[in-house]
Amino acid sequence: MLVWIYGGGFAGGATSIPTYSGEVLAKKGVVLVSIGYRLGPIGFLAHPELSAESPQHVSGNYGLLDMIAAMQWIKKNIAAFGGDPNKVTIFGESAGGIAVSQLCASPLAKGLIQGAISESGGSFGPPRAAGAPGETCGLSPLRRRTGWPSRSTPELLRSLSFASCRRRNCWQPARMAWPNTDGWVIPGDQYTLYDSKQFNDIPVLIGYNSDEGASFSHYSSPKAYIDGVRKRYGAFADSLLNAYPANGNTVPKTARDLSRDAAFGWQTWIWARLQSKQGTSKVFYYYFDQHPDFAAGSEHEGFGAWHGREVPYVFGHLNDLPNEQPSATDHVISDAMVAYWTNFAKYGDPNGKSMPKWPAFSDAHPDLMYLAGTPHTGPVPNEEGLKALDAYFAWRRSSEGVRASAVEDAKPSATNVMGAAYPRVLPDHSAAFQIKASTAQSWMWTSPERSSL
C-alpha cells in the first residue's frame, strides 16, 4: 500500500488537492491513504516551556508525530480496507519528501514502514539554527520563532485564536515552520545517523527534478549570483562557481542548478550513497526531466522540469498540468511512473514486465533512471558539482564549520550601536567580534648582510 505525505514547506498543503486523488494508482492494485499533519507553528513550534511539559523534554516535531500516529493507525486498521499492514510504503514530495527522509531515520517509525519514496526531498545537511537550503533541520534549543508576541508563554500562545494567528502572519516565512533535531523524533544529524548505520533499512526510491532551481533561484544578474555564492559558500565559492557557471549576461540553468543541488540533488545523491554503502536494502535513484520545449527567445527558454512538476505524472493526472496539452511522451512518462511507483509499493522494486530496466544504485554502479521522453538510464548529473557541495557540507560539520555557522546565525547584541552587526552573542554565551584592520602598506625589510650577497 501507498501512504501519501503532501508537501508545502511544512507551512501549507492539504490532502484535498485534486491532483493527489489516488484512483489511477489504486487501479494498479494498491491501497492509497493520504494523511494530514499539523503545519506551521502549530506543527513545529519548539519552545523551552513546551519541552518542560513533555515527558521526553522535547518540543516542535508535532507534525512528524502526526505522521507517525497515522502509520500506527494504518498498522492496526488498514487490513479492514484491503491494505497490507506489513507492506506500507510512504511517499511524498518537497516537504513531504523531506519528512519521508526523516521518518526513514526515526526510531519511532521502526517497523511501521517497509518502503519509502522521496520526490525532491532528503534532510542530510548539517543541522543549523538559521541555515539555508540544505541546512534546515535546526537544533531544538535554538528553535525560537519570531512572529509571536515577545516573551511568549505556552498559555499565551494557546489563548490566540486561529484568526489571530493568521493576522500575526505566524505561518510566514515558511522557514519558521520546520522539523528540528530534538534527539527523540529526529535523534541527530541524519548524515551521521546513516554513516553509523542508525536508520530504518528499507528499500527507497528517491530523486529530483532537472530544474528545481527555476523555482528557488531568483538572482537578477550574474553579479548578484556570484556575490550570493561567495557570501554563502566562502572558501568553497570558486569550486562551485566553476561547477555551476553563469555567463556574461544571464543566470542560466547551469547556475540555477546550484540551488537545485544544494537543496535536493546533493541530499538525494548522499542518501543514495550512504544507504547503498551502509544498508542492505536497495536504492532506486531517478532524475525527472520531462518538460515542454520552450521556444528560443521566450521567457522560459532553456528551462527544465521545475519543482513539483512530477506530481501530476506520479498520480496520473496530466490534465492538471497548468496551461499545457499533454504530449504523447508526457503520457509515456506518466504511465511509466505510475507503474514504477506501484510496483515498488508491492514488491520493493520498481521493475516489471515490458518496462525499461531500472538498476539499483551504488557507487560501483552509479546508474540513474532518467524520466524524460522514454525512461532510460544515465549518469549522476553534474557529479563534479555534487562533490564540491559535499566538501562544503563536510566543512560545515567540522568544529570550525559549526563555529562559523553559530557566528553567522547569531543575532547582533542588543547593546550594539544602531545597525552594527557585531558583536554577536552565541548560544554558548560566548561573543563574536569582527575586527577590521586599517589598510596596510606592503613592505619588505632586507638586512644589510643579505643585501650584500
VENBELKA-V570670 format. One record per residue. RES is the residue in one small letter. SS is DSSP state (h for helix, s for strand, l for the rest). D_FIRST is the distance of its C-alpha to the first C-alpha in whole Angstrom. Layout:
RES_SS_D_FIRST + RES_SS_D_FIRST
This chain:
m_l_0 + l_s_4 + v_s_7 + w_s_10 + i_s_13 + y_l_16 + g_l_20 + g_l_23 + g_l_25 + f_l_24 + a_l_27 + g_l_25 + g_l_22 + a_l_20 + t_l_17 + s_l_19 + i_l_20 + p_h_20 + t_h_19 + y_h_15 + s_l_15 + g_l_12 + e_h_13 + v_h_14 + l_h_10 + a_h_9 + k_l_12 + k_l_11 + g_l_9 + v_l_5 + v_l_5 + l_s_6 + v_s_8 + s_s_11 + i_s_13 + g_l_17 + y_l_19 + r_l_23 + l_l_25 + g_h_28 + p_h_31 + i_h_29 + g_h_26 + f_h_28 + l_l_31 + a_l_33 + h_l_36 + p_h_38 + e_h_39 + l_h_35 + s_h_35 + a_h_38 + e_h_36 + s_l_33 + p_l_33 + q_l_32 + h_l_34 + v_l_32 + s_l_31 + g_l_29 + n_l_25 + y_h_24 + g_h_22 + l_h_20 + l_h_20 + d_h_19 + m_h_16 + i_h_16 + a_h_17 + a_h_14 + m_h_12 + q_h_14 + w_h_14 + i_h_10 + k_h_11 + k_h_14 + n_h_13 + i_h_9 + a_h_10 + a_h_13 + f_h_11 + g_l_9 + g_l_6 + d_l_7 + p_l_8 + n_l_9 + k_l_6 + v_l_5 + t_s_6 + i_s_8 + f_s_10 + g_s_14 + e_s_17 + s_l_21 + a_h_21 + g_h_17 + g_h_17 + i_h_20 + a_h_18 + v_h_15 + s_h_18 + q_h_20 + l_h_17 + c_h_17 + a_h_20 + s_l_20 + p_h_21 + l_h_20 + a_h_16 + k_l_17 + g_l_15 + l_l_12 + i_l_10 + q_l_10 + g_s_10 + a_s_11 + i_s_12 + s_s_15 + e_s_17 + s_l_21 + g_l_20 + g_l_22 + s_l_24 + f_l_27 + g_l_30 + p_l_32 + p_l_32 + r_l_35 + a_l_36 + a_l_37 + g_l_35 + a_s_35 + p_l_32 + g_l_30 + e_s_32 + t_l_30 + c_l_29 + g_l_32 + l_s_34 + s_h_33 + p_h_37 + l_h_38 + r_l_35 + r_l_38 + r_l_37 + t_l_40 + g_l_40 + w_l_40 + p_l_44 + s_l_46 + r_l_45 + s_l_43 + t_l_42 + p_h_39 + e_h_41 + l_h_42 + l_h_39 + r_h_37 + s_h_40 + l_l_39 + s_l_38 + f_h_35 + a_h_37 + s_h_40 + c_h_37 + r_h_36 + r_h_40 + r_l_40 + n_l_37 + c_l_35 + w_l_32 + q_l_34 + p_l_34 + a_h_31 + r_h_32 + m_h_33 + a_l_29 + w_l_27 + p_l_26 + n_l_29 + t_s_29 + d_l_30 + g_l_30 + w_l_27 + v_l_24 + i_l_25 + p_l_27 + g_l_29 + d_l_29 + q_h_26 + y_h_28 + t_h_30 + l_h_27 + y_h_26 + d_h_29 + s_l_30 + k_l_26 + q_l_25 + f_l_21 + n_l_18 + d_l_18 + i_l_15 + p_s_14 + v_s_14 + l_s_15 + i_s_17 + g_s_20 + y_s_22 + n_s_25 + s_l_28 + d_l_30 + e_l_29 + g_h_32 + a_h_33 + s_h_31 + f_h_33 + s_l_36 + h_l_39 + y_l_42 + s_l_45 + s_l_47 + p_h_47 + k_h_49 + a_h_47 + y_h_44 + i_h_46 + d_h_47 + g_h_44 + v_h_43 + r_h_46 + k_h_45 + r_h_42 + y_h_42 + g_h_46 + a_h_47 + f_h_44 + a_h_44 + d_h_46 + s_h_44 + l_h_41 + l_h_43 + n_h_44 + a_h_41 + y_l_40 + p_l_43 + a_l_44 + n_l_47 + g_l_50 + n_l_50 + t_l_46 + v_l_43 + p_l_41 + k_h_37 + t_h_38 + a_h_39 + r_h_36 + d_h_34 + l_h_35 + s_h_33 + r_h_30 + d_h_30 + a_h_32 + a_h_29 + f_h_26 + g_h_27 + w_h_29 + q_h_26 + t_h_23 + w_h_26 + i_h_27 + w_h_23 + a_h_23 + r_h_26 + l_h_26 + q_h_23 + s_h_24 + k_h_27 + q_h_26 + g_l_23 + t_l_22 + s_l_18 + k_l_18 + v_s_19 + f_s_18 + y_s_20 + y_s_21 + y_s_24 + f_s_23 + d_l_27 + q_l_26 + h_l_29 + p_l_32 + d_l_35 + f_l_38 + a_l_41 + a_l_44 + g_l_45 + s_l_43 + e_l_41 + h_l_38 + e_l_40 + g_l_38 + f_l_35 + g_l_31 + a_l_28 + w_l_28 + h_l_25 + g_l_22 + r_l_23 + e_l_20 + v_h_18 + p_h_19 + y_h_19 + v_h_15 + f_h_14 + g_l_17 + h_l_19 + l_h_23 + n_h_25 + d_h_24 + l_l_26 + p_l_29 + n_l_32 + e_l_31 + q_l_31 + p_l_28 + s_l_30 + a_h_29 + t_h_27 + d_h_25 + h_h_24 + v_h_23 + i_h_22 + s_h_19 + d_h_18 + a_h_18 + m_h_16 + v_h_13 + a_h_14 + y_h_14 + w_h_11 + t_h_8 + n_h_10 + f_h_10 + a_h_6 + k_h_7 + y_h_10 + g_l_11 + d_l_13 + p_l_14 + n_l_17 + g_l_17 + k_l_20 + s_l_23 + m_l_21 + p_l_23 + k_l_22 + w_l_21 + p_l_22 + a_l_21 + f_l_24 + s_l_26 + d_l_30 + a_l_31 + h_l_29 + p_l_28 + d_l_27 + l_s_25 + m_s_23 + y_s_25 + l_s_23 + a_l_26 + g_l_28 + t_l_26 + p_l_24 + h_s_26 + t_s_27 + g_s_29 + p_l_30 + v_l_30 + p_l_31 + n_l_34 + e_h_34 + e_h_38 + g_h_36 + l_h_33 + k_h_36 + a_h_38 + l_h_36 + d_h_35 + a_h_38 + y_h_38 + f_h_35 + a_h_37 + w_h_40 + r_h_39 + r_h_37 + s_l_41 + s_h_43 + e_h_45 + g_h_42 + v_h_41 + r_h_44 + a_h_45 + s_h_41 + a_h_43 + v_h_46 + e_h_44 + d_h_42 + a_l_45 + k_l_47 + p_s_50 + s_l_52 + a_l_54 + t_l_57 + n_l_57 + v_l_59 + m_l_58 + g_l_56 + a_l_56 + a_l_53 + y_l_54 + p_l_54 + r_s_51 + v_s_50 + l_l_47 + p_l_45 + d_l_47 + h_l_50 + s_l_51 + a_s_53 + a_s_52 + f_l_55 + q_l_56 + i_l_59 + k_l_61 + a_l_64 + s_l_66 + t_l_67 + a_l_69 + q_l_71 + s_l_71 + w_l_73 + m_l_74 + w_l_77 + t_l_79 + s_l_82 + p_h_85 + e_h_85 + r_h_82 + s_h_83 + s_l_86 + l_l_85
